[in-house]
Amino acid sequence: MGYDHRIAVIHSATAQLTALTGTPPRQIDEPGGGVRIETDVTDALIGQWPRLLAVLDLGATYGLTDTPTGQIAWLRFDLGEGPRP
């Protein structure tokens, strides 16, 4: 199996979010070949907003979701039928 740039970017985003938050983000495999990575938004993370936004921008799409317990920042990668990270 050869090098897959998409998987490398997913690993990079995961590592950067872990460094920013101190906790590994959640990774969810989505139907149709997508991967979503999400992390809880804390006050400390808001203080690093430019760095967080740079990581989120690595995804095909990204956003914030309100939940009963706070906000979640997420980014999504489209992998199609390709290899999984």
ABEGO torsion letter per residue (X at the ends): XBBBAAAAAAAAAAAAAAAAAGBBBBBBBBBGGBBBBBBBBBAAAAAAAAAAAAAAAABABBBBBBBAAEBBBBBBBBAEABBBX
